[in-house]
Amino acid sequence: MAPFQNLMKVFSEIYQSHMEMVEMAKRKKQVLIDGDIDELAKITQLEARWIKKWGNWKRNERQSLANFLRTEDLSYRNSPCLIY
């Protein structure tokens, strides 16, 4: 896959995961209001898995961005708009 396409794929996956977390947060809010401890435990487990996935996505994002910048002959470290 071309570096730009790969970068866009990673960004899309991160965006989709954010949207899933927004929905999970809404569900969690209602579960807390309802006092459903069993459902809260399930959501907490899902959140823990999501956090692990998030680390992988961020690592992929950095790698994809670095690959893209290399193909465009740009420096990852010297780009003023990229702060990590």
Residue, then its C-alpha position, 0 to 999 in steps of 0.5 A: m500500500a502506498p504510504f499516503q493511502n496507508l496513513m489515511k487508513v490508519f487515520s480512518e481506523i483511529y477516527q472510527s475507534h473514537m466514534e465507538m468510544v463516544e457511543m460506549a461513553k453514552r452507554k456507560k453514562q446510562v449504565l451508571i445512571d441505572g446502577d447496572i453493575d454487571e453491565l458496567a463491568k463489561i464496559t470497563q473490560l471493553e475500555a481496557r481492550w480499547i486502550k491496548k488497541w489505542g497504543n497500537w493505532k498510535r504506534n501505527e500512526r507515527q510509523s505511517l506518518a514517518n513513512f509518508l514524510r520520507t516518501e515526500d522527502l520531508s523531515y518528521r523531526n523538522s516539521p513545525c506542524l507535527i508535535y509529538 
